[in-house]
Amino acid sequence: MTFFPALPVLFALVLLVLSAAAFGSFLHLWVWRWAQGQAGSLLWGRSRCDHCQQPLPAWALVPLLSYVWQRGRCRSCGGVIAASHFHAECAASAAALSLVLWAEPTDWGAGAVLALGLLALALIDGLTGLLPDALTVPLLLAGLGSAWLGLGSCSLLDAGLGAVLGGALLALPAWGYRRWRGRDGLGGGDIVLTAAGGSWIGWDALPALLLLASLSGILLILLRAWRLGVGLDQPFRFGPVLALALWVLWLIKDHAGAGWLLLERGL
């Protein structure tokens, strides 16, 4: 192993991270404007500060680096930049890097579809509290299609059972909670997203999916209560942690980090 042959590979990884971060920033901007009823201005409207509405210069739009350089504040008015901008860039970069380094190269295409769908849904749920069927249902169908094409780690039968059982595992307790308390405790979008998750990882990984998502959610609820001083009974959006748990399980299920082999050969 020598140092210089590693430079092209490292450069490619850095370029991948920055490109993914830029895409995450663009996706966040679209969701942000869509939530405010301004999605039509995405392609021609300049990025502006959410507080003073000043157009942002090019140096303030560099993925990952600009937020850190500005310390999360607008240089014009000092207004706080929503941390979700930076979180979206980090999530997109982490998804792209983990996909390339961990999944089988033959699964990169399917993984990119899954990562895109999960990131979009996590952003929409985090900003609006919605998990629209217009995204969850196509993600479910994409999981079944991936299994039908022989991509990923589960057969078409496993994917189909995963979709059915995934929906049922959350639909039954959601129905019971509503009968008991007279109000929804779990949104319908969470149910469809779990069904979509089952179509990607199979029925046998559903217990791990719900356990990982639940533990992550409990940890975040406790952290939120500690940092913000809010009660533990405050509403919590389950979609982002469910998306994260699904991505992690899809990556580790029957994948042996084949991407690392390519990296080692490049080095």
N, C-alpha and C positions, 0 to 999 in steps of 0.2 A: 504494500500500500504506500503510495506516494501522495504528497500534498497537492501538487498541481493538477493531476487528473481529477481530483475531487472538486475543483473550483467550478467546472461547468454544472455539476450536479447540484452543488450548493446554491449557485446562482439561479438555477431552475427552480429550486425549492423556495428561495426568497421571492422570485417573480410570481410563483404560484400563490404564496401567502398574500402578497400585495394585490394581486389581481382578484383573488377571492374576497379580500377586504373591501376593495372598490365595489365589487358586485354586491356585497352585503350592505354597504353604505347606500347604493342605489336602491336596493330592495327596501331598506328601511325608509328612505325618502318617499318611495311610492306609497308604502303602507301609512306613513305619517300624513301625507297629503290626502290619501284616500279617506282616512279617518276624519279629516277636516272638510271633506267634500271638495277637494281641490286636485283630485287625481289627474284631471285633464290638463293641468298645467305642468306636468312632470317633464315633458319633452322639450318645452320651450321656456319654462320659467327658471330663472336663475336661483341658485341656492342662497338663502338669506338667513340672517339671525332670527331666531324665533321671537326675540324681544324687541330689538330696535329696527328690524326689517332691512338692515343694511346688507347689500350684496356681499357675499363672501369672496375674498380674493383667492387666487389659485393656491397659495401657500397654506390656506386654512382648510383645504379640501384634500390634503394628502391622507390616504387611508392610514389609520392607526396612529401615525406620528403627530398629526395636527392636534388631535384631542389632548395628547400628552403634553405637547409643546405649549398649548394654551392653558393647560391645567384645568380643562373642563369649563372655561369661561370665554365669552366673546371678548376680543381685544378692543372692540369699539365701545361697548356699553357695560362690560363687566357682567352681563347676564349669564346665568348658569346654563351650560349646554346640557341637554338631556343626556344622561348616561346611556340611554338605550341606543343612541347613535354608535357609541364606542362598543357597546356589547354586541351589536349586530355585526360590526366589522370583525371583532374577535371570534364570534361564533362561526362566521363564514370561513375565516382563515383556518380555524381549528378543524372544521369539517373537511375542507379540501386537503389539508395536510394529513389528517388521520386516514382519509380515504386512500391517498396515494401510498402511504407508508404501511398501511395495515391490510387493506382488502386485496383480493386477487385482481390482477390487471383486467381479467375478463369481466369483472364485476364493477369496474369503474364507471361505466355508463349508467348502469342501474343505480349505483350508489349516488351518482350525481343527481339523478332524478329524485331519489329519496331525500337527500340532503336539502335540495332546493325546496321541496314540498314542506319538509319539517321546519326549515328556517322561516319560510313565509308564514306558516301557521303559528309558529311560536311568536313571531313579531305581531301578527294580527291579534292573537289572543292577549298578548301582553299589553298592547296599546288600546284595544277596544273591548276585550272580554268576549270576543266572538271566535268561533271556529267554523267558518262557512262550509256548507256542503259542496259548494263549487270547487273547493280544494281538497277536502277530506275524501269525497267519493272518488275523484280521479286518482288520488293517491292509493286508495284501496284497489282500484282496477289495475293500476300500474304494478302493485305487488302481485296480483294474480297473473298479470301478463308476464312479469319477470319469472315467476315460477313456471309458467307454461313454456317459456323459452329456454328453461334449464339454467337460468342465471340465479345467483344467490345460493342459499343453503338449504332450501326446503322444496319439496315436491309440490305439484299443483294440488294434490289432495290435502297435504299438510297446510298449505296456504288457505285453501277453502275452509277447512275446519278452523283454522286460526281466525279467519274473518268472522265466522259465525259465532264461535265461542268467545272471541274478544268482545263482540258487541253484547252478547248475553251476560258476560261476567260483570259488566257495568250497568246494563239496562235493568237487571233484576234489583240490585241494591238501590239504584236511582228511583225505581218505581216504589220500592218499600219505604224509602225515606220520604218520598212525597206523600204517601198514604199516612205515614206516622206524624210528620211535622206540618203537612199542608203546604209545603213550598219545596221548590227544587233545591236539591243539595248537590246535584251534578248536572252539568249542561249536556244537551243532546250531542253537541259537537265533540265532547270528550268521549262519548260512547262510539261515535263513528270513527274517531281517530284511533281508538283502541282496536276497533275492528280492522282498520287499515293496517295497524301495527301487526296484528295477527296474520294478515296476508303476506307480510314481508318476512316475518321470523318464524311463522308456524305456530301451531297450537301448543306445542310442548314448551315453548319459551314464554308463554303468556304469564305464568306465575312469577317468573323472574322479572318480567316487564312491570307488572303491577307492584311488586315488592320494591324494586329499585325506584320507580316513580314515586311511590308513597313515602319511602324513607327520605328521598330527596326533598319532597314537598314538606314533610315534617321539619326537616332541618332548616329549610328556608323560612317556614312560618316562625320557628323559634328565633332565628336570626333577625327576622323583621321585627318581632316583638321586642327583642333586646335593643336593637338599634333605633327604632322609631317609637318605642313605648306604646305600641298599639296592642289591643287585646288579641288573644289567640283565636277568638271566634270571628274575627274579621274575614270577609270573603277572600278566597285565594284562587288564583287562576292556575288550573291544573295542566293546561295545554303545554306550556313550555317545558315543565319537568317531564311530562309524558313523552314529548318529542325527543328530549335529551336521552332519556332511558332507552327509547326505541333505537336511536342512532347507535348508542354504545352496544346494545345487544346485537344489532345487525352486524356491526363490525367484528365482534369477538366470536360470533357463532360460526363455527367451521371455517374460520379464517386463521391462517397461521402466520400472519404478518408477511405475506409474500412480497409486498412492496419493498420491504427492507432488503430482500434478496437483490432486487434491481438496484437499490441504492448501494449495496455492498459491491456489486459488480462495477458500478460506475466509479466507486472509490478505488 
